[in-house]
Amino acid sequence: MIQVRLSYYDRKRAQGKRHNAALICLARRRTDVIYAMLRDRKPYQLSTPAGPAPHTAAA
């Protein structure tokens, strides 16, 4: 889980955010996860990125 936080922080820094702004973005993301856990009454499950979704042709 630490690696996920660091990669998110690094992405925000690469977007030009300063240290404090990147930390605020990370904190906001954490609070969103906690809120969703409480709302849905489900424990946290770490999901791994699956890559791009396969393209389905519209009929």
C-alpha positions as CSV (number, residue, x, y, z in Angstrom):
1,M,0.0,0.0,0.0
2,I,2.9,2.3,0.6
3,Q,4.0,1.9,-3.0
4,V,0.5,2.9,-4.2
5,R,0.7,6.1,-2.1
6,L,4.2,6.9,-3.4
7,S,3.2,6.4,-7.0
8,Y,0.2,8.7,-6.6
9,Y,2.4,11.3,-4.8
10,D,5.0,11.0,-7.6
11,R,2.3,11.5,-10.3
12,K,1.1,14.6,-8.6
13,R,4.6,16.0,-8.3
14,A,5.2,15.2,-12.0
15,Q,2.0,17.2,-12.7
16,G,3.8,20.2,-11.2
17,K,2.2,20.1,-7.7
18,R,4.4,21.3,-4.9
19,H,5.0,18.9,-1.9
20,N,2.2,20.3,0.3
21,A,-0.3,20.3,-2.6
22,A,0.6,16.7,-3.5
23,L,0.1,15.7,0.2
24,I,-3.3,17.4,0.2
25,C,-4.3,15.5,-2.9
26,L,-3.2,12.3,-1.3
27,A,-5.1,13.0,1.9
28,R,-8.2,13.8,-0.1
29,R,-7.9,10.5,-1.9
30,R,-7.6,8.7,1.4
31,T,-10.7,10.4,2.8
32,D,-12.6,9.4,-0.3
33,V,-11.6,5.8,0.2
34,I,-12.6,5.9,3.9
35,Y,-15.9,7.5,3.1
36,A,-16.7,4.8,0.5
37,M,-15.8,2.1,3.0
38,L,-18.2,3.6,5.6
39,R,-20.9,4.2,3.0
40,D,-20.8,0.8,1.5
41,R,-20.0,-1.0,4.8
42,K,-17.2,-2.9,3.1
43,P,-13.6,-3.4,4.1
44,Y,-10.7,-1.9,2.1
45,Q,-9.5,-4.1,-0.7
46,L,-6.4,-3.2,-2.5
47,S,-7.0,-3.4,-6.3
48,T,-4.1,-3.7,-8.7
49,P,-4.3,-1.7,-11.9
50,A,-5.4,-4.1,-14.7
51,G,-4.2,-1.9,-17.6
52,P,-6.4,-0.4,-20.2
53,A,-9.9,-1.8,-20.6
54,P,-10.4,-3.9,-23.8
55,H,-12.2,-2.0,-26.5
56,T,-15.7,-3.3,-27.4
57,A,-17.1,-2.3,-30.7
58,A,-20.5,-0.7,-30.6
59,A,-23.2,-2.3,-32.8
